[in-house]
């Protein structure tokens, strides 16, 4: 009997782990990984807005023209309004003085300061020849509106006059000069006597040049 009891107890011991293991294995749960974050869409780059060039409003230009040239706001407004209607808002302007004379062949010399917002004023000289059925001389103050002038140093080049664009508004003479994409619109008021028509150019420089060519 003792031998049978020993054999029975040995069989119970051997079979016990096999009875317990399935229960333990069933109790173990698989490890849950946190859900992966979705990658950002390919076009979700940060966008930066680049400000365009600072410009002058019509009221600013009218007040500056009136103060600098000593004319009424109505006279300045009539000339400036037409320029704004044709060209929009300028990025810079030049306020200065000039003298000119002509007898078929003419010469013009001027000097002034160029103003751009958020920049220091720059000294500018200009000189140039003209030719045509033109005689007389005059001295005048000049207020030049500059369009599409993004870099101040680009003013230093030659600007041919555009034929057929001169007109008189409120006692102020206005005409256009163009070089590449830059347009200049000088507004002149002065004293003297000069009659006729001509063609020519003005060269804007850092220093005074005696020879206008």
PyMOL commands that place a pseudoatom at each C-alpha (Angstrom):
pseudoatom trace, name=CA, resn=UNK, resi=1, chain=A, elem=C, hetatm=0, pos=[0.000, 0.000, 0.000]
pseudoatom trace, name=CA, resn=UNK, resi=2, chain=A, elem=C, hetatm=0, pos=[2.799, 2.411, 0.816]
pseudoatom trace, name=CA, resn=UNK, resi=3, chain=A, elem=C, hetatm=0, pos=[4.306, 1.859, -2.609]
pseudoatom trace, name=CA, resn=UNK, resi=4, chain=A, elem=C, hetatm=0, pos=[0.971, 2.632, -4.320]
pseudoatom trace, name=CA, resn=UNK, resi=5, chain=A, elem=C, hetatm=0, pos=[0.546, 5.849, -2.293]
pseudoatom trace, name=CA, resn=UNK, resi=6, chain=A, elem=C, hetatm=0, pos=[4.007, 7.003, -3.244]
pseudoatom trace, name=CA, resn=UNK, resi=7, chain=A, elem=C, hetatm=0, pos=[3.344, 6.389, -6.926]
pseudoatom trace, name=CA, resn=UNK, resi=8, chain=A, elem=C, hetatm=0, pos=[0.031, 8.226, -6.782]
pseudoatom trace, name=CA, resn=UNK, resi=9, chain=A, elem=C, hetatm=0, pos=[1.537, 11.231, -5.015]
pseudoatom trace, name=CA, resn=UNK, resi=10, chain=A, elem=C, hetatm=0, pos=[4.344, 11.353, -7.591]
pseudoatom trace, name=CA, resn=UNK, resi=11, chain=A, elem=C, hetatm=0, pos=[1.866, 11.403, -10.462]
pseudoatom trace, name=CA, resn=UNK, resi=12, chain=A, elem=C, hetatm=0, pos=[-0.042, 14.287, -8.843]
pseudoatom trace, name=CA, resn=UNK, resi=13, chain=A, elem=C, hetatm=0, pos=[3.181, 16.261, -8.452]
pseudoatom trace, name=CA, resn=UNK, resi=14, chain=A, elem=C, hetatm=0, pos=[4.188, 15.724, -12.070]
pseudoatom trace, name=CA, resn=UNK, resi=15, chain=A, elem=C, hetatm=0, pos=[0.802, 16.674, -13.510]
pseudoatom trace, name=CA, resn=UNK, resi=16, chain=A, elem=C, hetatm=0, pos=[0.235, 19.758, -11.334]
pseudoatom trace, name=CA, resn=UNK, resi=17, chain=A, elem=C, hetatm=0, pos=[2.320, 22.268, -13.414]
pseudoatom trace, name=CA, resn=UNK, resi=18, chain=A, elem=C, hetatm=0, pos=[0.580, 21.238, -16.608]
pseudoatom trace, name=CA, resn=UNK, resi=19, chain=A, elem=C, hetatm=0, pos=[-2.757, 22.023, -15.004]
pseudoatom trace, name=CA, resn=UNK, resi=20, chain=A, elem=C, hetatm=0, pos=[-1.669, 25.436, -13.708]
pseudoatom trace, name=CA, resn=UNK, resi=21, chain=A, elem=C, hetatm=0, pos=[0.308, 26.709, -16.719]
pseudoatom trace, name=CA, resn=UNK, resi=22, chain=A, elem=C, hetatm=0, pos=[-2.664, 27.198, -19.077]
pseudoatom trace, name=CA, resn=UNK, resi=23, chain=A, elem=C, hetatm=0, pos=[-4.385, 29.302, -16.457]
pseudoatom trace, name=CA, resn=UNK, resi=24, chain=A, elem=C, hetatm=0, pos=[-1.292, 31.493, -15.947]
pseudoatom trace, name=CA, resn=UNK, resi=25, chain=A, elem=C, hetatm=0, pos=[-0.745, 31.846, -19.680]
pseudoatom trace, name=CA, resn=UNK, resi=26, chain=A, elem=C, hetatm=0, pos=[-4.383, 32.834, -20.114]
pseudoatom trace, name=CA, resn=UNK, resi=27, chain=A, elem=C, hetatm=0, pos=[-4.007, 35.523, -17.449]
pseudoatom trace, name=CA, resn=UNK, resi=28, chain=A, elem=C, hetatm=0, pos=[-1.154, 37.301, -19.288]
pseudoatom trace, name=CA, resn=UNK, resi=29, chain=A, elem=C, hetatm=0, pos=[-2.401, 40.132, -21.564]
pseudoatom trace, name=CA, resn=UNK, resi=30, chain=A, elem=C, hetatm=0, pos=[-0.397, 41.397, -24.551]
pseudoatom trace, name=CA, resn=UNK, resi=31, chain=A, elem=C, hetatm=0, pos=[1.393, 44.698, -23.989]
pseudoatom trace, name=CA, resn=UNK, resi=32, chain=A, elem=C, hetatm=0, pos=[-0.562, 47.622, -25.486]
pseudoatom trace, name=CA, resn=UNK, resi=33, chain=A, elem=C, hetatm=0, pos=[1.713, 50.128, -27.316]
pseudoatom trace, name=CA, resn=UNK, resi=34, chain=A, elem=C, hetatm=0, pos=[0.605, 53.783, -27.402]
pseudoatom trace, name=CA, resn=UNK, resi=35, chain=A, elem=C, hetatm=0, pos=[-0.775, 54.805, -30.792]
pseudoatom trace, name=CA, resn=UNK, resi=36, chain=A, elem=C, hetatm=0, pos=[1.846, 56.460, -32.982]
pseudoatom trace, name=CA, resn=UNK, resi=37, chain=A, elem=C, hetatm=0, pos=[1.290, 60.143, -33.713]
pseudoatom trace, name=CA, resn=UNK, resi=38, chain=A, elem=C, hetatm=0, pos=[0.292, 60.857, -37.283]
pseudoatom trace, name=CA, resn=UNK, resi=39, chain=A, elem=C, hetatm=0, pos=[3.078, 62.596, -39.248]
pseudoatom trace, name=CA, resn=UNK, resi=40, chain=A, elem=C, hetatm=0, pos=[2.368, 66.200, -40.296]
pseudoatom trace, name=CA, resn=UNK, resi=41, chain=A, elem=C, hetatm=0, pos=[1.048, 66.648, -43.825]
pseudoatom trace, name=CA, resn=UNK, resi=42, chain=A, elem=C, hetatm=0, pos=[3.799, 67.243, -46.397]
pseudoatom trace, name=CA, resn=UNK, resi=43, chain=A, elem=C, hetatm=0, pos=[2.690, 70.820, -47.116]
pseudoatom trace, name=CA, resn=UNK, resi=44, chain=A, elem=C, hetatm=0, pos=[2.431, 71.962, -43.515]
pseudoatom trace, name=CA, resn=UNK, resi=45, chain=A, elem=C, hetatm=0, pos=[5.516, 74.182, -43.676]
pseudoatom trace, name=CA, resn=UNK, resi=46, chain=A, elem=C, hetatm=0, pos=[5.368, 77.397, -41.617]
pseudoatom trace, name=CA, resn=UNK, resi=47, chain=A, elem=C, hetatm=0, pos=[4.361, 80.301, -43.807]
pseudoatom trace, name=CA, resn=UNK, resi=48, chain=A, elem=C, hetatm=0, pos=[5.936, 83.698, -43.472]
pseudoatom trace, name=CA, resn=UNK, resi=49, chain=A, elem=C, hetatm=0, pos=[4.411, 86.836, -44.944]
pseudoatom trace, name=CA, resn=UNK, resi=50, chain=A, elem=C, hetatm=0, pos=[6.909, 89.161, -46.572]
pseudoatom trace, name=CA, resn=UNK, resi=51, chain=A, elem=C, hetatm=0, pos=[5.966, 92.788, -46.401]
pseudoatom trace, name=CA, resn=UNK, resi=52, chain=A, elem=C, hetatm=0, pos=[6.026, 94.745, -49.620]
pseudoatom trace, name=CA, resn=UNK, resi=53, chain=A, elem=C, hetatm=0, pos=[7.968, 97.966, -50.036]
pseudoatom trace, name=CA, resn=UNK, resi=54, chain=A, elem=C, hetatm=0, pos=[6.806, 100.876, -47.898]
pseudoatom trace, name=CA, resn=UNK, resi=55, chain=A, elem=C, hetatm=0, pos=[4.963, 103.484, -49.923]
pseudoatom trace, name=CA, resn=UNK, resi=56, chain=A, elem=C, hetatm=0, pos=[3.649, 107.022, -49.467]
pseudoatom trace, name=CA, resn=UNK, resi=57, chain=A, elem=C, hetatm=0, pos=[-0.029, 107.847, -49.335]
pseudoatom trace, name=CA, resn=UNK, resi=58, chain=A, elem=C, hetatm=0, pos=[-1.624, 110.545, -51.457]
pseudoatom trace, name=CA, resn=UNK, resi=59, chain=A, elem=C, hetatm=0, pos=[-2.183, 112.801, -48.435]
pseudoatom trace, name=CA, resn=UNK, resi=60, chain=A, elem=C, hetatm=0, pos=[1.491, 112.524, -47.444]
pseudoatom trace, name=CA, resn=UNK, resi=61, chain=A, elem=C, hetatm=0, pos=[2.669, 113.506, -50.914]
pseudoatom trace, name=CA, resn=UNK, resi=62, chain=A, elem=C, hetatm=0, pos=[0.178, 116.378, -51.241]
pseudoatom trace, name=CA, resn=UNK, resi=63, chain=A, elem=C, hetatm=0, pos=[1.298, 117.863, -47.923]
pseudoatom trace, name=CA, resn=UNK, resi=64, chain=A, elem=C, hetatm=0, pos=[4.996, 117.456, -48.772]
pseudoatom trace, name=CA, resn=UNK, resi=65, chain=A, elem=C, hetatm=0, pos=[4.599, 118.976, -52.249]
pseudoatom trace, name=CA, resn=UNK, resi=66, chain=A, elem=C, hetatm=0, pos=[2.614, 121.897, -50.857]
pseudoatom trace, name=CA, resn=UNK, resi=67, chain=A, elem=C, hetatm=0, pos=[5.136, 122.613, -48.089]
pseudoatom trace, name=CA, resn=UNK, resi=68, chain=A, elem=C, hetatm=0, pos=[8.277, 122.164, -50.185]
pseudoatom trace, name=CA, resn=UNK, resi=69, chain=A, elem=C, hetatm=0, pos=[7.171, 124.003, -53.308]
pseudoatom trace, name=CA, resn=UNK, resi=70, chain=A, elem=C, hetatm=0, pos=[5.218, 126.754, -51.565]
pseudoatom trace, name=CA, resn=UNK, resi=71, chain=A, elem=C, hetatm=0, pos=[1.960, 126.129, -53.409]
pseudoatom trace, name=CA, resn=UNK, resi=72, chain=A, elem=C, hetatm=0, pos=[-1.547, 125.646, -52.142]
pseudoatom trace, name=CA, resn=UNK, resi=73, chain=A, elem=C, hetatm=0, pos=[-2.804, 122.209, -51.186]
pseudoatom trace, name=CA, resn=UNK, resi=74, chain=A, elem=C, hetatm=0, pos=[-5.377, 122.491, -53.993]
pseudoatom trace, name=CA, resn=UNK, resi=75, chain=A, elem=C, hetatm=0, pos=[-2.687, 123.039, -56.628]
pseudoatom trace, name=CA, resn=UNK, resi=76, chain=A, elem=C, hetatm=0, pos=[-0.531, 120.238, -55.241]
pseudoatom trace, name=CA, resn=UNK, resi=77, chain=A, elem=C, hetatm=0, pos=[-3.534, 117.936, -54.947]
pseudoatom trace, name=CA, resn=UNK, resi=78, chain=A, elem=C, hetatm=0, pos=[-4.534, 118.426, -58.590]
pseudoatom trace, name=CA, resn=UNK, resi=79, chain=A, elem=C, hetatm=0, pos=[-1.111, 117.288, -59.852]
pseudoatom trace, name=CA, resn=UNK, resi=80, chain=A, elem=C, hetatm=0, pos=[-0.654, 114.496, -57.312]
pseudoatom trace, name=CA, resn=UNK, resi=81, chain=A, elem=C, hetatm=0, pos=[-4.125, 113.087, -57.874]
pseudoatom trace, name=CA, resn=UNK, resi=82, chain=A, elem=C, hetatm=0, pos=[-3.390, 112.550, -61.552]
pseudoatom trace, name=CA, resn=UNK, resi=83, chain=A, elem=C, hetatm=0, pos=[-0.065, 110.876, -60.795]
pseudoatom trace, name=CA, resn=UNK, resi=84, chain=A, elem=C, hetatm=0, pos=[-1.662, 108.528, -58.282]
pseudoatom trace, name=CA, resn=UNK, resi=85, chain=A, elem=C, hetatm=0, pos=[-4.438, 107.662, -60.719]
pseudoatom trace, name=CA, resn=UNK, resi=86, chain=A, elem=C, hetatm=0, pos=[-1.873, 106.703, -63.377]
pseudoatom trace, name=CA, resn=UNK, resi=87, chain=A, elem=C, hetatm=0, pos=[0.849, 105.088, -61.272]
pseudoatom trace, name=CA, resn=UNK, resi=88, chain=A, elem=C, hetatm=0, pos=[-0.378, 104.327, -57.764]
pseudoatom trace, name=CA, resn=UNK, resi=89, chain=A, elem=C, hetatm=0, pos=[1.651, 104.956, -54.618]
pseudoatom trace, name=CA, resn=UNK, resi=90, chain=A, elem=C, hetatm=0, pos=[5.346, 105.917, -54.926]
pseudoatom trace, name=CA, resn=UNK, resi=91, chain=A, elem=C, hetatm=0, pos=[8.082, 104.119, -53.010]
pseudoatom trace, name=CA, resn=UNK, resi=92, chain=A, elem=C, hetatm=0, pos=[10.306, 107.222, -52.742]
pseudoatom trace, name=CA, resn=UNK, resi=93, chain=A, elem=C, hetatm=0, pos=[10.537, 110.889, -53.660]
pseudoatom trace, name=CA, resn=UNK, resi=94, chain=A, elem=C, hetatm=0, pos=[13.274, 113.435, -54.348]
pseudoatom trace, name=CA, resn=UNK, resi=95, chain=A, elem=C, hetatm=0, pos=[12.984, 117.042, -53.195]
pseudoatom trace, name=CA, resn=UNK, resi=96, chain=A, elem=C, hetatm=0, pos=[15.485, 119.447, -54.734]
pseudoatom trace, name=CA, resn=UNK, resi=97, chain=A, elem=C, hetatm=0, pos=[16.289, 122.382, -56.984]
pseudoatom trace, name=CA, resn=UNK, resi=98, chain=A, elem=C, hetatm=0, pos=[17.567, 122.674, -60.529]
pseudoatom trace, name=CA, resn=UNK, resi=99, chain=A, elem=C, hetatm=0, pos=[18.520, 125.135, -63.236]
pseudoatom trace, name=CA, resn=UNK, resi=100, chain=A, elem=C, hetatm=0, pos=[18.329, 124.708, -66.967]
pseudoatom trace, name=CA, resn=UNK, resi=101, chain=A, elem=C, hetatm=0, pos=[18.906, 126.611, -70.158]
pseudoatom trace, name=CA, resn=UNK, resi=102, chain=A, elem=C, hetatm=0, pos=[18.614, 125.896, -73.821]
pseudoatom trace, name=CA, resn=UNK, resi=103, chain=A, elem=C, hetatm=0, pos=[19.189, 127.284, -77.282]
pseudoatom trace, name=CA, resn=UNK, resi=104, chain=A, elem=C, hetatm=0, pos=[18.450, 124.255, -79.435]
pseudoatom trace, name=CA, resn=UNK, resi=105, chain=A, elem=C, hetatm=0, pos=[20.938, 122.326, -77.291]
pseudoatom trace, name=CA, resn=UNK, resi=106, chain=A, elem=C, hetatm=0, pos=[19.988, 122.451, -73.627]
pseudoatom trace, name=CA, resn=UNK, resi=107, chain=A, elem=C, hetatm=0, pos=[21.563, 121.552, -70.302]
pseudoatom trace, name=CA, resn=UNK, resi=108, chain=A, elem=C, hetatm=0, pos=[19.977, 120.814, -66.928]
pseudoatom trace, name=CA, resn=UNK, resi=109, chain=A, elem=C, hetatm=0, pos=[21.607, 120.490, -63.495]
pseudoatom trace, name=CA, resn=UNK, resi=110, chain=A, elem=C, hetatm=0, pos=[19.976, 119.667, -60.191]
pseudoatom trace, name=CA, resn=UNK, resi=111, chain=A, elem=C, hetatm=0, pos=[20.560, 118.568, -56.628]
pseudoatom trace, name=CA, resn=UNK, resi=112, chain=A, elem=C, hetatm=0, pos=[18.301, 117.190, -53.912]
pseudoatom trace, name=CA, resn=UNK, resi=113, chain=A, elem=C, hetatm=0, pos=[17.612, 114.599, -51.227]
pseudoatom trace, name=CA, resn=UNK, resi=114, chain=A, elem=C, hetatm=0, pos=[15.882, 111.293, -51.861]
pseudoatom trace, name=CA, resn=UNK, resi=115, chain=A, elem=C, hetatm=0, pos=[13.527, 110.022, -49.161]
pseudoatom trace, name=CA, resn=UNK, resi=116, chain=A, elem=C, hetatm=0, pos=[12.425, 106.441, -48.563]
pseudoatom trace, name=CA, resn=UNK, resi=117, chain=A, elem=C, hetatm=0, pos=[10.539, 105.169, -45.549]
pseudoatom trace, name=CA, resn=UNK, resi=118, chain=A, elem=C, hetatm=0, pos=[12.680, 103.547, -42.832]
pseudoatom trace, name=CA, resn=UNK, resi=119, chain=A, elem=C, hetatm=0, pos=[15.863, 104.848, -44.515]
pseudoatom trace, name=CA, resn=UNK, resi=120, chain=A, elem=C, hetatm=0, pos=[18.123, 107.835, -44.132]
pseudoatom trace, name=CA, resn=UNK, resi=121, chain=A, elem=C, hetatm=0, pos=[17.802, 110.551, -46.832]
pseudoatom trace, name=CA, resn=UNK, resi=122, chain=A, elem=C, hetatm=0, pos=[20.351, 110.232, -49.657]
pseudoatom trace, name=CA, resn=UNK, resi=123, chain=A, elem=C, hetatm=0, pos=[21.925, 113.112, -51.558]
pseudoatom trace, name=CA, resn=UNK, resi=124, chain=A, elem=C, hetatm=0, pos=[21.318, 112.909, -55.295]
pseudoatom trace, name=CA, resn=UNK, resi=125, chain=A, elem=C, hetatm=0, pos=[22.635, 114.982, -58.199]
pseudoatom trace, name=CA, resn=UNK, resi=126, chain=A, elem=C, hetatm=0, pos=[21.306, 114.983, -61.730]
pseudoatom trace, name=CA, resn=UNK, resi=127, chain=A, elem=C, hetatm=0, pos=[22.410, 116.467, -65.008]
pseudoatom trace, name=CA, resn=UNK, resi=128, chain=A, elem=C, hetatm=0, pos=[21.626, 115.883, -68.626]
pseudoatom trace, name=CA, resn=UNK, resi=129, chain=A, elem=C, hetatm=0, pos=[21.459, 117.293, -72.149]
pseudoatom trace, name=CA, resn=UNK, resi=130, chain=A, elem=C, hetatm=0, pos=[18.474, 117.928, -74.357]
pseudoatom trace, name=CA, resn=UNK, resi=131, chain=A, elem=C, hetatm=0, pos=[17.950, 118.884, -77.959]
pseudoatom trace, name=CA, resn=UNK, resi=132, chain=A, elem=C, hetatm=0, pos=[14.992, 120.309, -79.790]
pseudoatom trace, name=CA, resn=UNK, resi=133, chain=A, elem=C, hetatm=0, pos=[13.118, 123.433, -80.808]
pseudoatom trace, name=CA, resn=UNK, resi=134, chain=A, elem=C, hetatm=0, pos=[13.669, 124.945, -77.401]
pseudoatom trace, name=CA, resn=UNK, resi=135, chain=A, elem=C, hetatm=0, pos=[15.134, 128.160, -76.018]
pseudoatom trace, name=CA, resn=UNK, resi=136, chain=A, elem=C, hetatm=0, pos=[15.228, 130.096, -72.773]
pseudoatom trace, name=CA, resn=UNK, resi=137, chain=A, elem=C, hetatm=0, pos=[16.161, 129.292, -69.180]
pseudoatom trace, name=CA, resn=UNK, resi=138, chain=A, elem=C, hetatm=0, pos=[14.558, 128.735, -65.814]
pseudoatom trace, name=CA, resn=UNK, resi=139, chain=A, elem=C, hetatm=0, pos=[15.246, 127.818, -62.207]
pseudoatom trace, name=CA, resn=UNK, resi=140, chain=A, elem=C, hetatm=0, pos=[12.788, 125.649, -60.351]
pseudoatom trace, name=CA, resn=UNK, resi=141, chain=A, elem=C, hetatm=0, pos=[12.075, 123.506, -57.368]
pseudoatom trace, name=CA, resn=UNK, resi=142, chain=A, elem=C, hetatm=0, pos=[11.552, 119.877, -58.241]
pseudoatom trace, name=CA, resn=UNK, resi=143, chain=A, elem=C, hetatm=0, pos=[9.593, 117.223, -56.371]
pseudoatom trace, name=CA, resn=UNK, resi=144, chain=A, elem=C, hetatm=0, pos=[10.119, 113.861, -58.081]
pseudoatom trace, name=CA, resn=UNK, resi=145, chain=A, elem=C, hetatm=0, pos=[7.936, 110.861, -57.307]
pseudoatom trace, name=CA, resn=UNK, resi=146, chain=A, elem=C, hetatm=0, pos=[9.709, 107.495, -57.730]
pseudoatom trace, name=CA, resn=UNK, resi=147, chain=A, elem=C, hetatm=0, pos=[7.791, 104.334, -58.641]
pseudoatom trace, name=CA, resn=UNK, resi=148, chain=A, elem=C, hetatm=0, pos=[9.049, 100.722, -58.358]
pseudoatom trace, name=CA, resn=UNK, resi=149, chain=A, elem=C, hetatm=0, pos=[12.307, 101.929, -56.832]
pseudoatom trace, name=CA, resn=UNK, resi=150, chain=A, elem=C, hetatm=0, pos=[13.015, 99.125, -54.351]
pseudoatom trace, name=CA, resn=UNK, resi=151, chain=A, elem=C, hetatm=0, pos=[16.751, 99.701, -53.774]
pseudoatom trace, name=CA, resn=UNK, resi=152, chain=A, elem=C, hetatm=0, pos=[17.958, 103.299, -53.265]
pseudoatom trace, name=CA, resn=UNK, resi=153, chain=A, elem=C, hetatm=0, pos=[21.156, 102.807, -55.256]
pseudoatom trace, name=CA, resn=UNK, resi=154, chain=A, elem=C, hetatm=0, pos=[19.162, 102.021, -58.406]
pseudoatom trace, name=CA, resn=UNK, resi=155, chain=A, elem=C, hetatm=0, pos=[18.433, 105.737, -58.753]
pseudoatom trace, name=CA, resn=UNK, resi=156, chain=A, elem=C, hetatm=0, pos=[22.016, 106.206, -59.972]
pseudoatom trace, name=CA, resn=UNK, resi=157, chain=A, elem=C, hetatm=0, pos=[21.491, 105.684, -63.696]
pseudoatom trace, name=CA, resn=UNK, resi=158, chain=A, elem=C, hetatm=0, pos=[20.234, 107.474, -66.813]
pseudoatom trace, name=CA, resn=UNK, resi=159, chain=A, elem=C, hetatm=0, pos=[16.524, 108.153, -67.183]
pseudoatom trace, name=CA, resn=UNK, resi=160, chain=A, elem=C, hetatm=0, pos=[15.372, 109.162, -70.675]
pseudoatom trace, name=CA, resn=UNK, resi=161, chain=A, elem=C, hetatm=0, pos=[12.422, 111.486, -70.911]
pseudoatom trace, name=CA, resn=UNK, resi=162, chain=A, elem=C, hetatm=0, pos=[9.219, 109.987, -72.273]
pseudoatom trace, name=CA, resn=UNK, resi=163, chain=A, elem=C, hetatm=0, pos=[7.822, 111.982, -75.143]
pseudoatom trace, name=CA, resn=UNK, resi=164, chain=A, elem=C, hetatm=0, pos=[4.223, 113.126, -75.046]
pseudoatom trace, name=CA, resn=UNK, resi=165, chain=A, elem=C, hetatm=0, pos=[3.810, 112.891, -71.272]
pseudoatom trace, name=CA, resn=UNK, resi=166, chain=A, elem=C, hetatm=0, pos=[4.416, 116.486, -70.195]
pseudoatom trace, name=CA, resn=UNK, resi=167, chain=A, elem=C, hetatm=0, pos=[1.401, 118.371, -68.895]
pseudoatom trace, name=CA, resn=UNK, resi=168, chain=A, elem=C, hetatm=0, pos=[0.549, 121.357, -66.718]
pseudoatom trace, name=CA, resn=UNK, resi=169, chain=A, elem=C, hetatm=0, pos=[-1.770, 121.002, -63.706]
pseudoatom trace, name=CA, resn=UNK, resi=170, chain=A, elem=C, hetatm=0, pos=[-2.444, 123.770, -61.201]
pseudoatom trace, name=CA, resn=UNK, resi=171, chain=A, elem=C, hetatm=0, pos=[0.568, 125.763, -62.375]
pseudoatom trace, name=CA, resn=UNK, resi=172, chain=A, elem=C, hetatm=0, pos=[2.882, 122.756, -61.875]
pseudoatom trace, name=CA, resn=UNK, resi=173, chain=A, elem=C, hetatm=0, pos=[4.636, 121.027, -64.754]
pseudoatom trace, name=CA, resn=UNK, resi=174, chain=A, elem=C, hetatm=0, pos=[4.778, 117.217, -64.706]
pseudoatom trace, name=CA, resn=UNK, resi=175, chain=A, elem=C, hetatm=0, pos=[6.515, 114.732, -67.003]
pseudoatom trace, name=CA, resn=UNK, resi=176, chain=A, elem=C, hetatm=0, pos=[7.776, 111.149, -66.899]
pseudoatom trace, name=CA, resn=UNK, resi=177, chain=A, elem=C, hetatm=0, pos=[11.212, 109.552, -67.081]
pseudoatom trace, name=CA, resn=UNK, resi=178, chain=A, elem=C, hetatm=0, pos=[11.694, 105.796, -67.292]
pseudoatom trace, name=CA, resn=UNK, resi=179, chain=A, elem=C, hetatm=0, pos=[14.560, 103.307, -67.043]
pseudoatom trace, name=CA, resn=UNK, resi=180, chain=A, elem=C, hetatm=0, pos=[13.767, 99.585, -66.965]
pseudoatom trace, name=CA, resn=UNK, resi=181, chain=A, elem=C, hetatm=0, pos=[10.900, 99.149, -64.454]
pseudoatom trace, name=CA, resn=UNK, resi=182, chain=A, elem=C, hetatm=0, pos=[11.542, 102.405, -62.568]
pseudoatom trace, name=CA, resn=UNK, resi=183, chain=A, elem=C, hetatm=0, pos=[9.440, 105.471, -63.357]
pseudoatom trace, name=CA, resn=UNK, resi=184, chain=A, elem=C, hetatm=0, pos=[10.216, 108.999, -62.192]
pseudoatom trace, name=CA, resn=UNK, resi=185, chain=A, elem=C, hetatm=0, pos=[7.622, 111.768, -62.262]
pseudoatom trace, name=CA, resn=UNK, resi=186, chain=A, elem=C, hetatm=0, pos=[9.216, 115.193, -61.638]
pseudoatom trace, name=CA, resn=UNK, resi=187, chain=A, elem=C, hetatm=0, pos=[6.836, 117.982, -60.584]
pseudoatom trace, name=CA, resn=UNK, resi=188, chain=A, elem=C, hetatm=0, pos=[8.336, 121.404, -61.311]
pseudoatom trace, name=CA, resn=UNK, resi=189, chain=A, elem=C, hetatm=0, pos=[7.454, 124.931, -60.280]
pseudoatom trace, name=CA, resn=UNK, resi=190, chain=A, elem=C, hetatm=0, pos=[9.788, 127.849, -60.852]
pseudoatom trace, name=CA, resn=UNK, resi=191, chain=A, elem=C, hetatm=0, pos=[10.603, 131.144, -62.471]
pseudoatom trace, name=CA, resn=UNK, resi=192, chain=A, elem=C, hetatm=0, pos=[12.027, 131.976, -65.878]
pseudoatom trace, name=CA, resn=UNK, resi=193, chain=A, elem=C, hetatm=0, pos=[11.079, 131.831, -69.507]
pseudoatom trace, name=CA, resn=UNK, resi=194, chain=A, elem=C, hetatm=0, pos=[11.497, 128.753, -71.630]
pseudoatom trace, name=CA, resn=UNK, resi=195, chain=A, elem=C, hetatm=0, pos=[9.544, 127.829, -74.734]
pseudoatom trace, name=CA, resn=UNK, resi=196, chain=A, elem=C, hetatm=0, pos=[9.578, 124.876, -77.066]
pseudoatom trace, name=CA, resn=UNK, resi=197, chain=A, elem=C, hetatm=0, pos=[9.886, 121.114, -76.956]
pseudoatom trace, name=CA, resn=UNK, resi=198, chain=A, elem=C, hetatm=0, pos=[12.895, 118.822, -76.594]
pseudoatom trace, name=CA, resn=UNK, resi=199, chain=A, elem=C, hetatm=0, pos=[14.056, 115.292, -75.977]
pseudoatom trace, name=CA, resn=UNK, resi=200, chain=A, elem=C, hetatm=0, pos=[16.875, 114.205, -73.696]
pseudoatom trace, name=CA, resn=UNK, resi=201, chain=A, elem=C, hetatm=0, pos=[17.752, 112.339, -70.542]
pseudoatom trace, name=CA, resn=UNK, resi=202, chain=A, elem=C, hetatm=0, pos=[18.855, 112.960, -66.962]
pseudoatom trace, name=CA, resn=UNK, resi=203, chain=A, elem=C, hetatm=0, pos=[21.686, 111.039, -65.295]
pseudoatom trace, name=CA, resn=UNK, resi=204, chain=A, elem=C, hetatm=0, pos=[21.308, 110.708, -61.520]
pseudoatom trace, name=CA, resn=UNK, resi=205, chain=A, elem=C, hetatm=0, pos=[24.654, 110.453, -59.725]
pseudoatom trace, name=CA, resn=UNK, resi=206, chain=A, elem=C, hetatm=0, pos=[26.231, 110.447, -56.280]
pseudoatom trace, name=CA, resn=UNK, resi=207, chain=A, elem=C, hetatm=0, pos=[28.423, 113.465, -57.082]
pseudoatom trace, name=CA, resn=UNK, resi=208, chain=A, elem=C, hetatm=0, pos=[28.114, 116.555, -59.229]
pseudoatom trace, name=CA, resn=UNK, resi=209, chain=A, elem=C, hetatm=0, pos=[29.329, 116.023, -62.769]
pseudoatom trace, name=CA, resn=UNK, resi=210, chain=A, elem=C, hetatm=0, pos=[30.242, 119.081, -64.800]
pseudoatom trace, name=CA, resn=UNK, resi=211, chain=A, elem=C, hetatm=0, pos=[29.851, 117.238, -68.067]
pseudoatom trace, name=CA, resn=UNK, resi=212, chain=A, elem=C, hetatm=0, pos=[26.223, 116.163, -68.418]
pseudoatom trace, name=CA, resn=UNK, resi=213, chain=A, elem=C, hetatm=0, pos=[26.923, 113.333, -70.879]
for i in range(1, 213): cmd.bond("trace and resi %d" % i, "trace and resi %d" % (i + 1))
show_as sticks, trace
zoom trace
